[in-house]
């Protein structure tokens, strides 16, 4: 079990950005790990910072153009033709706004229930049902081809781009080149830039249409270029893997192909809500401890909607500790997790898919009186745990398995419920010694 603090500053295989409140046309709803486009011109998602003066900008652009010249031979060595490079970089300049966004992602946190209020809002559910109906023929064929639940594919589409409404309008080459030139994460973004150029070399999209988010995520389901090269498919059979056009078919099929590659099992749910018995041993709520649902049932773990079939081994997940919603999660949870590793995102995709299908909301309540820990508080939590003999092994503000295990050990030592939940209440207990 991992405590979920949704931080805009986190970075992984996919990059993420802040959330906004729902409006009649909701925006992208990624919790972490991908850059998201603003839902409207008013939703900047980034605190304003002073823009460099004209001379400084001109110097930065001059240095950037020299960087491009030095980059050309590296790209040619990777098989990119000079003509492709010339077309891709025509008119490209240093994008100070991209750097500003990368450097100034706000450090804020949201609880999982706050995130789900946006990710699985009534508006997003209704729009998802409309999107499913309007694209039913394509989604049925995609489901038949890959065995991936069409409701899950639709839910990812809804969280990534609000069903195609917010695909991003940044020039992908310009964004990635700017970030590759910038020293902070140059190796990662140069790899993405080379992948983007390979896409142009392959002819899947012209440079003029290769647009996306400020950090390079593209199309209806926001593929980074390396993921596109590995998993995008030409489902329409028109000779192009086109995830950018108004027709979402290739993008949706590519998402299904991605999930299939990462272990999606046909007919298996992502997870189901369950109730835990009185006196449950919360040390068993561990992603590494899996049992068939029938075995869990003999231990008193009951499905909210009735007995849970033996789809396969499942683990108990408590994203908000013993006082929140409890789940049995299956292998398909891991498949969605490969798309975005935040538990909140996976639960958001799974629950949105269930609601689009016509399912009900969660039966149990969330601990609404709690708030997520800030970055500084998560650092403090790890430092205090380690200082008191419960080594987290890392002081990185990430509440992952090592920190959860340390929290459990502390809870056991104090006679607390050992659910691994890194709450403010737990931090205050640590402060008390």
C-alpha positions as CSV (number, residue, x, y, z in Angstrom):
1,X,0.0,0.0,0.0
2,X,1.3,3.4,-0.9
3,X,0.1,6.7,0.6
4,X,-1.0,8.9,-2.2
5,X,0.3,12.5,-2.2
6,X,-0.3,14.0,-5.7
7,X,2.7,16.2,-6.4
8,X,3.1,18.3,-9.6
9,X,6.8,18.3,-9.3
10,X,7.2,14.5,-9.6
11,X,8.9,13.1,-12.7
12,X,9.0,9.5,-14.2
13,X,8.7,7.8,-17.5
14,X,5.7,10.1,-18.1
15,X,5.7,13.6,-16.8
16,X,2.7,15.3,-15.0
17,X,1.1,18.5,-14.1
18,X,-1.4,20.1,-11.8
19,X,-5.1,19.4,-11.6
20,X,-7.9,21.9,-11.9
21,X,-11.5,22.0,-10.8
22,X,-14.1,20.6,-13.2
23,X,-15.9,22.9,-15.5
24,X,-18.5,22.0,-18.2
25,X,-15.7,20.8,-20.5
26,X,-13.3,19.2,-18.2
27,X,-9.5,19.2,-18.8
28,X,-6.9,16.5,-18.6
29,X,-6.7,14.8,-15.2
30,X,-3.3,13.3,-14.6
31,X,-2.1,13.2,-11.0
32,X,1.6,13.0,-11.7
33,X,4.2,11.9,-14.2
34,X,3.1,13.6,-17.4
35,X,3.0,17.2,-18.5
36,X,-0.6,18.2,-19.0
37,X,-2.0,21.0,-21.2
38,X,-4.0,23.7,-19.5
39,X,-7.7,23.2,-19.8
40,X,-8.2,26.8,-20.8
41,X,-6.2,29.9,-21.4
42,X,-7.0,31.0,-17.8
43,X,-5.6,27.7,-16.3
44,X,-1.9,28.4,-16.5
45,X,-1.0,25.7,-14.0
46,X,2.3,27.6,-13.4
47,X,2.9,30.5,-11.1
48,X,4.0,33.6,-13.1
49,X,7.7,34.3,-13.1
50,X,9.5,37.3,-14.6
51,X,10.4,36.8,-18.2
52,X,14.0,37.4,-19.1
53,X,14.8,40.7,-20.8
54,X,15.1,40.9,-24.5
55,X,18.9,40.8,-24.6
56,X,19.0,37.7,-22.4
57,X,16.3,36.0,-24.5
58,X,18.2,36.8,-27.7
59,X,21.4,35.3,-26.2
60,X,19.6,32.2,-25.0
61,X,18.2,31.7,-28.5
62,X,21.6,32.2,-30.1
63,X,23.1,29.6,-27.8
64,X,20.2,27.4,-28.5
65,X,20.7,27.6,-32.3
66,X,24.4,26.7,-31.8
67,X,23.2,23.7,-29.7
68,X,21.0,22.6,-32.6
69,X,23.9,22.8,-35.0
70,X,25.9,20.6,-32.7
71,X,23.0,18.3,-32.3
72,X,22.5,17.7,-36.0
73,X,25.5,15.2,-36.4
74,X,24.2,13.2,-33.4
75,X,20.8,13.0,-35.0
76,X,22.3,12.0,-38.4
77,X,24.3,9.3,-36.7
78,X,20.9,7.9,-35.4
79,X,19.6,7.7,-39.0
80,X,17.8,11.0,-39.3
81,X,18.2,12.6,-42.7
82,X,19.4,16.2,-43.1
83,X,16.2,17.0,-45.0
84,X,14.0,15.7,-42.1
85,X,16.1,17.8,-39.6
86,X,15.7,20.9,-41.7
87,X,12.0,20.6,-41.9
88,X,11.6,19.7,-38.2
89,X,13.7,22.7,-37.0
90,X,12.4,25.2,-39.5
91,X,11.3,28.2,-37.3
92,X,12.1,26.4,-34.0
93,X,13.4,28.8,-31.4
94,X,14.2,28.6,-27.7
95,X,10.9,28.4,-25.8
96,X,11.3,30.2,-22.5
97,X,7.8,29.3,-21.5
98,X,8.6,25.6,-21.7
99,X,11.6,26.1,-19.4
100,X,9.5,28.2,-17.1
101,X,6.9,25.4,-16.8
102,X,9.6,22.8,-16.2
103,X,11.3,24.8,-13.5
104,X,8.3,26.1,-11.7
105,X,5.8,23.3,-11.4
106,X,4.0,24.2,-8.2
107,X,4.7,22.1,-5.1
108,X,1.2,21.2,-3.9
109,X,-0.6,18.0,-2.9
110,X,-4.0,16.5,-3.2
111,X,-5.6,13.6,-1.5
112,X,-6.9,10.7,-3.6
113,X,-10.5,11.7,-2.9
114,X,-9.8,15.2,-4.1
115,X,-8.2,13.9,-7.2
116,X,-11.1,11.5,-7.8
117,X,-13.6,14.3,-7.5
118,X,-12.1,15.7,-10.7
119,X,-11.0,12.5,-12.4
120,X,-14.3,10.7,-12.0
121,X,-16.7,13.7,-12.0
122,X,-20.2,13.5,-13.3
123,X,-19.1,15.5,-16.3
124,X,-16.3,13.2,-17.1
125,X,-18.5,10.1,-16.7
126,X,-21.2,11.6,-19.0
127,X,-18.7,12.7,-21.6
128,X,-17.1,9.2,-21.4
129,X,-20.4,7.5,-22.1
130,X,-20.9,9.8,-25.1
131,X,-17.4,9.2,-26.4
132,X,-17.9,5.4,-26.0
133,X,-21.2,5.6,-27.9
134,X,-19.8,7.8,-30.7
135,X,-16.8,5.6,-31.2
136,X,-18.4,2.3,-30.4
137,X,-17.5,0.6,-33.7
138,X,-13.8,1.4,-33.5
139,X,-13.7,0.6,-29.8
140,X,-15.4,-2.8,-30.3
141,X,-12.9,-3.7,-33.0
142,X,-10.0,-2.6,-30.8
143,X,-11.3,-4.6,-27.9
144,X,-11.7,-7.7,-30.1
145,X,-8.1,-7.2,-31.5
146,X,-6.3,-6.7,-28.2
147,X,-8.6,-8.1,-25.5
148,X,-8.4,-4.9,-23.6
149,X,-11.6,-3.6,-22.0
150,X,-12.9,-0.7,-24.2
151,X,-14.2,1.1,-21.1
152,X,-10.6,1.2,-19.7
153,X,-9.3,2.5,-23.0
154,X,-12.0,5.1,-23.0
155,X,-11.2,6.1,-19.4
156,X,-7.5,6.6,-20.2
157,X,-8.6,8.8,-23.1
158,X,-10.8,10.8,-20.7
159,X,-8.0,11.3,-18.1
160,X,-5.3,12.1,-20.6
161,X,-7.0,14.6,-22.9
162,X,-10.7,14.9,-21.9
163,X,-11.6,12.6,-24.8
164,X,-9.5,14.5,-27.3
165,X,-10.5,18.0,-26.2
166,X,-7.1,19.0,-24.8
167,X,-4.3,17.3,-26.8
168,X,-1.8,20.1,-26.5
169,X,-0.7,22.8,-29.0
170,X,3.0,23.1,-28.4
171,X,5.4,22.3,-31.2
172,X,6.8,19.0,-30.0
173,X,10.2,19.4,-31.6
174,X,10.6,22.9,-30.2
175,X,9.5,21.8,-26.7
176,X,11.8,18.8,-26.6
177,X,14.8,20.6,-28.1
178,X,14.4,23.4,-25.6
179,X,14.4,20.9,-22.7
180,X,17.2,18.8,-24.2
181,X,19.3,22.0,-24.5
182,X,18.4,22.9,-20.9
183,X,20.9,21.2,-18.6
184,X,18.5,20.0,-15.9
185,X,17.3,16.8,-17.7
186,X,19.0,17.0,-21.0
187,X,19.7,13.2,-21.5
188,X,16.1,12.3,-21.0
189,X,14.7,14.9,-23.3
190,X,17.4,14.4,-26.0
191,X,16.3,10.7,-26.1
192,X,12.7,11.9,-26.6
193,X,13.7,14.4,-29.2
194,X,15.5,11.8,-31.2
195,X,12.5,9.6,-31.0
196,X,10.3,12.4,-32.2
197,X,12.6,13.0,-35.2
198,X,12.4,9.2,-35.9
199,X,8.6,9.5,-36.0
200,X,9.0,12.4,-38.6
201,X,11.5,10.3,-40.5
202,X,9.0,7.5,-40.7
203,X,6.4,9.8,-42.1
204,X,3.6,9.2,-39.6
205,X,3.0,12.9,-39.2
206,X,4.4,16.1,-40.7
207,X,6.4,18.4,-38.5
208,X,3.6,21.0,-38.8
209,X,1.1,18.7,-37.1
210,X,3.4,17.2,-34.4
211,X,2.0,19.0,-31.5
212,X,1.4,18.1,-27.9
213,X,1.9,19.1,-24.3
214,X,4.7,21.4,-23.2
215,X,7.0,18.5,-22.4
216,X,6.4,16.3,-25.4
217,X,3.4,14.1,-24.6
218,X,1.3,13.7,-27.8
219,X,-2.1,12.9,-29.1
220,X,-5.4,11.7,-27.7
221,X,-3.8,9.5,-25.0
222,X,-0.6,11.5,-24.6
223,X,2.2,9.2,-25.7
224,X,5.8,10.3,-25.2
225,X,7.8,9.8,-28.4
226,X,9.7,6.7,-27.1
227,X,6.5,5.0,-26.1
228,X,5.0,5.9,-29.5
229,X,7.8,4.2,-31.3
230,X,7.5,1.1,-29.1
231,X,3.7,0.7,-29.0
232,X,1.8,2.9,-31.5
233,X,-0.2,1.0,-34.2
234,X,-1.8,1.8,-37.6
235,X,-5.2,0.4,-36.7
236,X,-6.9,2.3,-39.6
237,X,-4.6,0.7,-42.1
238,X,-3.9,4.0,-43.9
239,X,-0.1,3.6,-43.7
240,X,0.3,6.0,-40.7
241,X,0.2,5.6,-36.9
242,X,-1.7,8.9,-36.5
243,X,-2.5,9.7,-32.9
244,X,-2.8,13.4,-33.6
245,X,-5.8,13.7,-35.9
246,X,-9.4,14.3,-34.9
247,X,-10.0,10.6,-35.6
248,X,-8.9,8.9,-32.3
249,X,-8.8,5.3,-33.7
250,X,-5.1,4.9,-33.9
251,X,-4.5,6.5,-30.6
252,X,-7.1,4.3,-28.8
253,X,-5.7,1.2,-30.5
254,X,-2.2,2.2,-29.5
255,X,-3.3,2.5,-25.9
256,X,-4.8,-0.9,-26.0
257,X,-1.6,-2.3,-27.6
258,X,0.4,-0.6,-24.8
259,X,-1.7,-2.2,-22.1
260,X,-1.6,-5.6,-23.8
261,X,2.2,-5.4,-24.0
262,X,2.3,-4.7,-20.3
263,X,0.3,-7.7,-19.3
264,X,-3.4,-6.9,-19.6
265,X,-5.5,-10.0,-19.1
266,X,-8.8,-10.3,-20.9
267,X,-11.8,-10.7,-18.6
268,X,-10.0,-9.7,-15.5
269,X,-11.0,-6.5,-13.6
270,X,-8.5,-3.9,-12.5
271,X,-9.8,-4.2,-9.0
272,X,-12.9,-4.3,-6.9
273,X,-14.0,-2.6,-3.7
274,X,-14.1,-4.8,-0.6
275,X,-14.8,-4.6,3.1
276,X,-12.4,-5.9,5.7
277,X,-13.5,-7.8,8.8
278,X,-13.1,-6.7,12.4
279,X,-9.7,-7.6,13.7
280,X,-8.2,-7.8,10.2
281,X,-4.4,-8.1,10.2
282,X,-3.4,-5.0,8.3
283,X,0.1,-6.3,7.7
284,X,-1.6,-8.4,5.0
285,X,-2.6,-5.3,3.1
286,X,0.6,-5.5,1.0
287,X,1.0,-5.5,-2.8
288,X,3.4,-8.3,-2.5
289,X,0.9,-10.5,-0.7
290,X,-1.6,-12.0,-3.2
291,X,-4.3,-14.6,-2.8
292,X,-7.2,-15.8,-4.8
293,X,-10.4,-13.9,-3.8
294,X,-11.9,-17.1,-2.5
295,X,-9.0,-17.4,-0.1
296,X,-9.4,-13.7,1.0
297,X,-13.1,-14.4,1.4
298,X,-12.4,-17.2,3.9
299,X,-10.4,-14.5,5.9
300,X,-13.5,-12.3,5.9
301,X,-12.6,-10.0,3.0
302,X,-16.0,-9.5,1.2
303,X,-16.7,-7.9,-2.1
304,X,-19.0,-4.9,-1.8
305,X,-21.2,-6.1,-4.7
306,X,-21.1,-9.8,-3.7
307,X,-18.6,-12.6,-3.9
308,X,-15.5,-11.8,-6.0
309,X,-14.9,-14.5,-8.6
310,X,-11.4,-16.1,-8.7
311,X,-10.1,-14.0,-11.6
312,X,-6.6,-14.5,-10.4
313,X,-4.4,-13.6,-7.5
314,X,-5.2,-10.3,-5.9
315,X,-3.6,-8.0,-3.3
316,X,-5.4,-5.7,-0.8
317,X,-4.8,-2.0,-1.5
318,X,-5.6,0.7,1.1
319,X,-4.8,4.0,-0.6
320,X,-6.1,6.0,2.4
321,X,-5.3,3.6,5.2
322,X,-7.7,1.6,7.3
323,X,-10.3,4.3,7.4
324,X,-10.7,4.6,3.6
325,X,-11.9,2.6,0.7
326,X,-10.3,-0.9,0.4
327,X,-9.7,-2.8,-2.8
328,X,-8.6,-6.1,-4.1
329,X,-6.4,-5.3,-7.1
330,X,-5.5,-7.8,-9.8
331,X,-2.8,-8.1,-12.5
332,X,-4.6,-5.5,-14.6
333,X,-3.9,-2.9,-12.0
334,X,-0.2,-3.4,-12.9
335,X,-1.0,-3.0,-16.6
336,X,-2.6,0.4,-16.1
337,X,0.2,1.3,-13.6
338,X,2.7,0.9,-16.5
339,X,0.9,3.8,-18.2
340,X,1.2,6.0,-15.1
341,X,2.6,4.7,-11.9
342,X,0.5,6.8,-9.5
343,X,-2.0,4.7,-7.6
344,X,-4.4,7.5,-7.8
345,X,-4.2,7.5,-11.6
346,X,-4.8,3.7,-11.8
347,X,-7.8,3.9,-9.4
348,X,-9.1,6.9,-11.4
349,X,-8.8,5.0,-14.7
350,X,-10.4,1.9,-13.2
351,X,-13.2,3.6,-11.4
352,X,-14.0,5.9,-14.4
353,X,-14.2,2.9,-16.6
354,X,-16.6,1.2,-14.2
355,X,-18.7,4.3,-14.0
356,X,-18.8,4.7,-17.8
357,X,-20.0,1.1,-17.8
358,X,-22.8,2.1,-15.5
359,X,-21.3,1.0,-12.2
360,X,-21.9,2.7,-8.9
361,X,-19.7,4.9,-6.8
362,X,-17.6,3.6,-3.9
363,X,-19.6,2.4,-1.0
364,X,-17.1,3.2,1.7
365,X,-16.1,6.7,2.8
366,X,-12.7,8.4,2.6
367,X,-11.1,10.1,5.6
368,X,-12.2,13.5,4.5
369,X,-10.7,15.2,7.6
370,X,-7.2,14.2,6.5
371,X,-5.0,16.2,4.1
372,X,-2.0,15.1,2.1
373,X,1.4,15.7,3.4
374,X,3.4,18.5,1.8
375,X,6.9,17.8,0.3
376,X,8.6,19.1,3.4
377,X,6.4,17.0,5.7
378,X,7.2,13.9,3.7
379,X,10.9,14.6,4.1
380,X,10.3,15.2,7.8
381,X,8.4,11.9,8.1
382,X,11.2,10.0,6.5
383,X,13.9,11.7,8.6
384,X,12.0,11.1,11.8
385,X,11.2,7.5,11.0
386,X,14.9,6.8,10.3
387,X,16.1,8.7,13.3
388,X,13.8,6.6,15.6
389,X,15.2,3.3,14.2
390,X,12.7,2.7,11.3
391,X,15.0,3.3,8.4
392,X,13.3,4.4,5.2
393,X,16.6,3.9,3.3
394,X,15.9,7.0,1.2
395,X,15.0,10.6,2.1
396,X,13.3,11.6,-1.1
397,X,9.7,12.6,-0.2
398,X,8.4,9.6,-2.1
399,X,6.1,7.4,0.0
400,X,7.0,4.1,-1.7
401,X,7.3,0.5,-0.4
402,X,10.4,1.2,1.7
403,X,8.8,4.1,3.6
404,X,5.5,2.2,3.9
405,X,7.3,-0.7,5.5
406,X,9.0,1.7,7.9
407,X,5.7,3.3,8.8
408,X,4.3,-0.2,9.5
409,X,7.2,-1.0,11.8
410,X,6.7,2.2,13.7
411,X,2.9,1.6,13.9
412,X,3.5,-2.0,15.3
413,X,5.9,-0.6,17.9
414,X,3.3,1.9,19.1
415,X,0.3,-0.5,19.0
416,X,-1.3,1.4,16.1
417,X,-3.2,-0.2,13.2
418,X,-0.3,-1.2,10.9
419,X,-1.8,0.0,7.7
420,X,1.3,1.8,6.4
421,X,-0.7,5.0,6.0
422,X,1.6,8.0,6.1
423,X,-0.8,10.6,7.5
424,X,-0.4,13.9,9.3
425,X,-1.7,12.1,12.4
426,X,1.2,9.6,12.1
427,X,3.7,12.5,11.6
428,X,2.4,14.2,14.7
429,X,2.9,10.9,16.6
430,X,6.5,10.8,15.3
431,X,7.0,14.3,16.5
432,X,5.9,13.3,19.9
433,X,8.7,10.6,20.0
